[in-house]
Amino acid sequence: MRPWPPSAHKRAPTAASVGVIAALVAAVLVRFSTLALDSLWFDEAQTVRLLRMPLGEMLAAVGREESTPPLYYVLARAWTSLFGDSEAGLRSLSALAGVLTVPAGAALARELGSRTAAAACAALVCVSPLLVWYSREARSYALYVLFVTVCLAAFARVMRAPAARAAGARWSFALAGALAIATHWFALAPVLLAAVAIVARDARAVRTLPPPQSGGRLLRIVPVLPLAVAVALAPLLFEQRAHGHTSFIADTALGQRLLQLAKQVLVGFDAPVEPATTLIAGSSCAALVLAALAPTGRLRAHTVPASAHSSVAADGHRPALAVACVTALSACAPVALALVGSDYLLTRNLAWVAIVLAALAACGAARLGRRIGVVLFVVLFAGSASGVAVPLLDPLAQRPDWRGVAELARARLPQDGLLYVAADGVAAVRFYAPRLRVTALGSGSTNADASVAVVMCAEPARKHDPGDRPRVPDPLSLPCLAALGAARTPLAGDIPDEGRPTRSSAPRPYAARWTVAATFERHTFAAVLLRRAGS
């Protein structure tokens, strides 16, 4: 007697399934273990301020002060009521979205190619430097990327399967697309373009759809549902646009931002030997994507023909082309808007493109086989992993260190002292030191309070140009000193900080209202302690 064959649900997991699970575990470790690694910055502090408002005030403030729809803030409000609004509590919602993006990206690659491609895509998404960065930020980007990824995976499924067998995929597409649009305005392009593609496909194959009484008519309407959400949110979009909160984007040349987009999607914001790493990783990614999009007849697949349990889908080429076209048109849309005067092109607004590139690159590696495909995949994986490692290991590659500034001010500034920082650091410093008196330089309050005898000026390391490495400023060159009219004598400039001498500076010609009492140079920020003359 022969034993019964194992049932499908008892089948041993394949190597591809193990690879996806391993990538998921690694994603949990990379994202959740580093939530409090660097300090909050301006945008995250703005999130905290909104979440601490009453619900009605928060929704009104989103229209006045933000440039995204309100879904993330509503979810984050409920999330922080359970887990608190500490650094980890705030960022853990984005970290969870980032972790869930790994299986979502694997599902997209599975629809476009094979199970092997799904495992390879999960590995790339796990170490994508751009996705890891925004998975550790209390903003809407990680959630937006998750919803767009699920939407595109469902879209690929719809493009593969006959309409009668794609009911679940159509509903998934509609729900994920609606949530994506309610999270970020840049989801409008991929979701609506994919909906147009589905409607056009239905129009060509209308005779093969099930009759209306069996639900065919409803299935044809489902992909249009995200459009209803977009129409409902349109007044909010126009209100936010009128406030001009995105006007800073155009301060950087469009060509430079396009180069940044390509580089940051591949290797993140900081990578070792960045030009060479970007070039090598970009060349590998381009070769793999071209292999994924090449006609099947031009490329010999290393796997067996498609079947119920095969590793390559027989009709996977068509959805891959469809997803690639939607991605290309969606990326070109903000460029076209920028050319006509509405400039919103930033890498973070197109972060989901990294998922599509990972899925296509994984499909290309699976099609090329165990030699050149594996080599190109390993090169791309190594370039991405290096972009993740640098911000985790180098504090200068992390977000501005407002936490360190706040800790220093609490330790060295008297209770009645005043801390001057740049405008983008006020909210972040107040998050870490709520009782500290902090104001923005140039806010009109400089020297307004004559009773203040001691002030501190501080500034974190910043990039002077987008391609530069962040640098800590010279304490005696901080703008605060000139604004306050501080005396910078050689004696004051040589005052040691904790036994270490600092750089000296020549005296200023103007009359001194403040004198330098101490200078502080840390690895990630610089500060100066000033005393009012005569006090």
Secondary structure, DSSP 8 states (H G I E B T S, - for coil): -------GGGS---HHHHHHHHHHHHHHHHHHTTTTSS---HHHHHHHHHHTS-HHHHHHHHHHH-SS-SHHHHHHHHHHHHH-SSHHHHHHHHHHHHHHHHHHHHHHHHHHS-HHHHHHHHHHHHT-HHHHHHHTSSSSHHHHHHHHHHHHHHHHHHHHS-GGG-HHHHHHHHHHHHHHHTT-GGGHHHHHHHHHHHHHHHHHTGGGS--GGGTHHHHHHGGGHHHHHHHHHHHHHHHHHHHTTTGGGGGS-HHHHHHHHHHHHHH-S--TTHHHHHHHHHHHHHHHHHHHHS-GGGS--SS----TT-SS-TT-HHHHHHHHHHHHHHHHHHHHHHHTT-----GGGGTTHHHHHHHHHHHHHHHH-TTHHHHHHHHHHHHHHHHHHHHHH-GGGSS--HHHHHHHHHHHS-TT-EEEE-GGGHHHHHHH-TTS-EEETTSS-TTT-TT--EEEEEEE-B-SSTTS--B---GGG-HHHHHHTEE--HHHHT--BTTB--------SS--SEEEEEEEE-SSEEEEEEEETT-
